[in-house]
Amino acid sequence: MSTKPDRNGSARPHTGVAVGLRGVGKRFDGGVDAIKDLDLSVGPEEFVSIVGSSGCGKSTLLRIIAGLTPCTGGSVEVHGKTVTAPRRDVGMMFQRPALLAWKTSLENVLLPVRVHRRVSDDDLREAMRLLALFNLEGFEHHFPEQLSGGMRQRVALARLMMTGARVRLLDEPFGAVDELTRELLNLELLKIHERTASATIFITHSIAEAVLLSDRIVVMAPRPGTVAAEVTVSLPRPRSPEMAYTTRFQELAREVRDGLHLQTEGR
C-alpha cells in the first residue's frame, strides 16, 4: 500500500490503487528487454516521480500504462481494470506540447471533448476557466506560433486537465523550457495537484524537481528497467520553491542521488 505525506509531513495510507503493475516486462524486436519484472503501485491521489538514466525504460513504462504500447509480460491495471488500449480516464502529456498549429489555445484545450462529442456551453466555460487558471487570459484565440514555449506548455497542461483524467502521466513535460519557466510551471502543477484528486506519474531528470513535486520518488535501474529504490518525500504540503533550501529537502535529494549512483555503478 502506498503512502502520501499529509500537510504536516507525516505519511498517511492511500485507500485503493489507481495504477498497479505486477511483473511488467517489455521486450522489443531483436530480444532487447527495455523493462523487466517491474512492480509498482500508485494511490488515487499520489504524486509519484520516476527518475533514472537515459534508456532505462521510463517513457516506455508510461506508454504501457497509457495503453499506447503493450507489455510483453506481467499485468497493468488502472482502477482495477486491465489496460489493453488507451483509456479516457488516463491523460498523458509529453515533453513537447504537441499542440495543433492550426488551432487556437481554446480550440486545443477543447480537443479532448471534441474527439468524443459536441462541445457544450459548459465545456466552453470550463476551458476558459482552465486557461485563466494558467494565466492565459487574453491568449485564448492565439495560435501556438504566437505563444512562448512556457505558454504552449501551459496550454498543454490545461488540455490535460480538460480530459478529466483520474490518472495523469507526464513525460518530462518541462524539460525543453528554461529554468525560470520550469519553476513557474512546477508551481502551476503543484496548484493542480493540491486542487484536484488524481494519481500522477511524472518523469524527470531533475532530482530537485522530483523532490519538490512528489509524494514518492521511484528510482529505475538501467536497462532492463525495473524499480531499484523508492524514496518517500516527507515534506509538508503545500510545497514551495523555498523548501529547496531546507536541510530535509537536501537530505531527500541526496538519498535519491545516492540511489541513482548505486544503480549506475552496479552496471
C-alpha positions as CSV (number, residue, x, y, z in Angstrom):
1,M,0.0,0.0,0.0
2,S,1.3,3.4,-1.0
3,T,1.5,6.4,1.4
4,K,1.2,10.1,0.9
5,P,2.6,12.7,3.3
6,D,-0.1,14.9,4.9
7,R,0.3,18.6,5.2
8,N,2.5,18.1,8.3
9,G,4.8,15.8,6.5
10,S,3.7,12.5,8.1
11,A,2.7,9.7,5.8
12,R,-0.9,8.6,5.7
13,P,-2.1,5.4,3.8
14,H,-3.9,5.6,0.5
15,T,-7.1,3.6,0.2
16,G,-7.1,1.6,-3.0
17,V,-4.8,1.6,-6.0
18,A,-5.2,3.8,-9.1
19,V,-2.3,2.2,-11.1
20,G,-1.0,-1.3,-10.4
21,L,1.8,-3.0,-12.3
22,R,2.9,-6.6,-11.5
23,G,6.0,-8.2,-13.1
24,V,5.7,-5.9,-16.1
25,G,8.2,-6.5,-18.9
26,K,8.7,-5.1,-22.4
27,R,10.8,-6.9,-24.9
28,F,11.3,-5.2,-28.3
29,D,12.0,-6.9,-31.6
30,G,15.6,-8.3,-31.6
31,G,15.3,-9.6,-28.0
32,V,16.1,-6.3,-26.2
33,D,14.5,-6.1,-22.8
34,A,13.6,-2.4,-22.1
35,I,11.7,-3.3,-18.9
36,K,11.8,-6.5,-16.8
37,D,9.9,-7.7,-13.7
38,L,8.7,-4.2,-12.7
39,D,6.3,-3.8,-9.8
40,L,4.7,-0.5,-8.9
41,S,1.5,0.8,-7.3
42,V,0.3,4.3,-7.2
43,G,-2.5,5.6,-4.9
44,P,-5.6,7.5,-6.2
45,E,-4.2,10.9,-5.0
46,E,-0.5,10.2,-5.0
47,F,2.2,12.1,-7.0
48,V,5.0,9.7,-8.0
49,S,8.1,10.8,-9.9
50,I,10.2,8.4,-11.8
51,V,14.0,9.1,-12.2
52,G,16.7,7.1,-13.9
53,S,19.4,7.2,-16.5
54,S,18.5,7.7,-20.2
55,G,17.3,4.5,-21.8
56,C,16.1,2.8,-18.6
57,G,12.6,2.5,-19.9
58,K,10.8,5.4,-18.2
59,S,9.0,6.7,-21.3
60,T,8.2,3.1,-22.4
61,L,6.7,2.5,-18.9
62,L,4.3,5.5,-19.3
63,R,3.3,4.4,-22.7
64,I,2.4,1.0,-21.3
65,I,0.3,2.5,-18.5
66,A,-1.4,4.7,-21.1
67,G,-2.3,1.7,-23.3
68,L,-0.2,3.1,-26.2
69,T,2.3,0.2,-26.1
70,P,1.5,-3.3,-25.0
71,C,3.7,-5.0,-22.4
72,T,5.1,-8.4,-23.2
73,G,5.0,-9.7,-19.7
74,G,3.1,-9.1,-16.4
75,S,-0.1,-7.2,-15.9
76,V,-1.1,-3.5,-15.8
77,E,-4.3,-2.3,-14.2
78,V,-5.9,1.1,-13.9
79,H,-8.6,1.4,-11.2
80,G,-8.8,-2.4,-11.1
81,K,-9.2,-2.9,-14.9
82,T,-6.6,-4.5,-17.1
83,V,-5.1,-2.0,-19.6
84,T,-5.4,-3.3,-23.2
85,A,-5.9,0.0,-25.1
86,P,-5.9,3.8,-24.4
87,R,-8.5,4.8,-21.8
88,R,-10.5,8.0,-21.4
89,D,-9.6,8.2,-17.7
90,V,-5.9,8.3,-18.4
91,G,-4.3,11.5,-19.7
92,M,-0.8,11.9,-21.0
93,M,1.5,14.9,-21.6
94,F,4.8,14.7,-23.4
95,Q,8.0,16.8,-23.4
96,R,6.8,18.7,-26.4
97,P,3.3,20.3,-26.1
98,A,2.0,18.7,-29.3
99,L,-0.5,21.4,-29.9
100,L,-2.3,21.6,-33.3
101,A,-0.7,24.5,-35.1
102,W,-3.9,25.5,-36.9
103,K,-6.0,25.7,-33.8
104,T,-6.1,28.4,-31.1
105,S,-5.3,27.9,-27.4
106,L,-9.0,27.5,-26.7
107,E,-9.5,25.0,-29.5
108,N,-6.5,22.9,-28.4
109,V,-7.9,22.8,-24.8
110,L,-11.3,21.6,-26.1
111,L,-9.8,18.8,-28.3
112,P,-10.3,16.0,-25.7
113,V,-14.0,16.9,-25.6
114,R,-14.4,17.3,-29.4
115,V,-13.0,13.9,-30.1
116,H,-15.9,12.2,-28.2
117,R,-18.9,14.6,-28.6
118,R,-20.1,18.0,-29.4
119,V,-18.7,20.8,-27.3
120,S,-21.3,22.3,-24.9
121,D,-21.5,25.7,-23.3
122,D,-20.4,24.1,-20.0
123,D,-17.3,22.7,-21.8
124,L,-16.5,26.1,-23.2
125,R,-16.8,27.7,-19.8
126,E,-14.6,25.1,-18.3
127,A,-11.9,25.5,-21.0
128,M,-11.9,29.3,-20.4
129,R,-11.6,28.7,-16.7
130,L,-8.6,26.5,-17.1
131,L,-6.9,28.9,-19.4
132,A,-7.5,31.6,-16.8
133,L,-6.1,29.3,-14.1
134,F,-2.9,29.0,-16.1
135,N,-2.6,32.8,-16.5
136,L,-3.6,32.6,-20.2
137,E,-6.4,35.2,-20.2
138,G,-6.1,37.2,-23.4
139,F,-4.4,34.4,-25.3
140,E,-7.5,32.2,-25.8
141,H,-7.6,32.9,-29.5
142,H,-3.8,32.9,-30.2
143,F,-2.2,30.2,-32.3
144,P,0.7,28.2,-30.9
145,E,3.3,30.1,-33.0
146,Q,2.1,33.3,-31.3
147,L,2.9,31.8,-27.8
148,S,6.2,31.4,-25.9
149,G,7.4,27.9,-25.0
150,G,6.2,28.2,-21.5
151,M,2.7,29.4,-22.6
152,R,2.4,26.5,-25.0
153,Q,3.2,24.1,-22.2
154,R,0.5,25.8,-20.0
155,V,-2.0,25.2,-22.8
156,A,-1.0,21.6,-22.9
157,L,-1.5,21.4,-19.1
158,A,-4.9,22.9,-19.5
159,R,-5.7,20.4,-22.2
160,L,-4.6,17.6,-19.9
161,M,-6.9,18.9,-17.2
162,M,-9.8,19.2,-19.7
163,T,-9.7,15.4,-20.1
164,G,-10.9,15.0,-16.6
165,A,-8.5,12.0,-16.3
166,R,-8.1,10.4,-12.9
167,V,-4.7,9.2,-13.9
168,R,-2.2,11.8,-15.3
169,L,1.0,10.7,-16.9
170,L,3.7,13.4,-17.6
171,D,6.8,12.5,-19.6
172,E,9.4,15.2,-18.9
173,P,6.9,17.9,-19.7
174,F,9.2,20.8,-18.7
175,G,12.5,19.5,-20.0
176,A,12.6,21.8,-23.0
177,V,12.0,25.2,-21.3
178,D,14.4,27.5,-19.5
179,E,14.9,27.2,-15.7
180,L,12.7,30.2,-14.7
181,T,9.8,29.0,-16.9
182,R,10.3,25.5,-15.5
183,E,10.0,26.8,-11.9
184,L,6.8,28.6,-12.8
185,L,5.3,25.5,-14.4
186,N,6.2,23.5,-11.4
187,L,4.3,25.9,-9.3
188,E,1.3,25.6,-11.6
189,L,1.5,21.8,-11.4
190,L,1.7,21.9,-7.6
191,K,-1.5,24.0,-7.6
192,I,-3.3,21.5,-9.8
193,H,-2.3,18.6,-7.6
194,E,-3.5,20.4,-4.5
195,R,-6.9,21.3,-6.0
196,T,-7.8,18.1,-7.9
197,A,-7.7,14.5,-6.8
198,S,-5.8,12.3,-9.3
199,A,-2.9,9.9,-9.5
200,T,0.1,11.5,-11.1
201,I,3.2,9.8,-12.5
202,F,5.8,12.2,-13.6
203,I,9.1,11.5,-15.4
204,T,12.0,13.9,-14.8
205,H,15.8,14.0,-14.9
206,S,15.8,16.7,-12.2
207,I,16.2,15.4,-8.7
208,A,15.2,18.8,-7.2
209,E,12.0,18.9,-9.3
210,A,11.1,15.3,-8.2
211,V,11.6,16.2,-4.5
212,L,9.6,19.4,-4.8
213,L,6.6,17.8,-6.5
214,S,6.4,14.3,-5.3
215,D,4.9,12.2,-2.5
216,R,7.2,9.3,-3.6
217,I,10.2,9.0,-5.9
218,V,10.9,5.8,-7.8
219,V,14.5,5.2,-9.0
220,M,14.7,2.9,-12.0
221,A,17.7,0.7,-12.7
222,P,19.4,0.9,-16.1
223,R,18.2,-1.4,-18.9
224,P,16.4,-3.6,-18.4
225,G,14.5,-1.1,-16.4
226,T,13.0,-2.1,-13.0
227,V,12.3,-0.4,-9.7
228,A,15.6,-0.2,-7.9
229,A,14.7,2.1,-5.0
230,E,11.9,4.2,-3.6
231,V,12.2,7.4,-1.5
232,T,9.2,8.8,0.4
233,V,9.2,12.6,0.3
234,S,8.3,13.6,3.9
235,L,7.8,17.3,3.2
236,P,4.6,19.1,4.2
237,R,2.1,20.4,1.6
238,P,1.5,22.9,0.2
239,R,5.0,22.9,-1.3
240,S,7.1,26.0,-2.2
241,P,10.4,26.6,-4.0
242,E,11.9,27.9,-0.7
243,M,11.8,24.3,0.6
244,A,14.8,23.6,-1.6
245,Y,17.0,25.5,0.9
246,T,15.9,23.3,3.9
247,T,18.0,20.6,5.4
248,R,15.3,17.9,4.9
249,F,15.0,18.8,1.2
250,Q,18.7,18.4,0.7
251,E,18.7,15.1,2.6
252,L,16.0,13.7,0.4
253,A,17.8,14.9,-2.8
254,R,20.9,13.2,-1.6
255,E,19.0,10.0,-0.9
256,V,17.7,10.0,-4.5
257,R,21.1,10.9,-5.9
258,D,22.7,8.0,-3.9
259,G,20.2,5.6,-5.3
260,L,20.9,6.7,-8.9
261,H,24.7,6.4,-8.4
262,L,24.4,2.9,-6.9
263,Q,22.4,1.8,-9.9
264,T,25.0,3.3,-12.3
265,E,27.9,1.8,-10.5
266,G,26.2,-1.6,-10.3
267,R,26.1,-2.0,-14.1
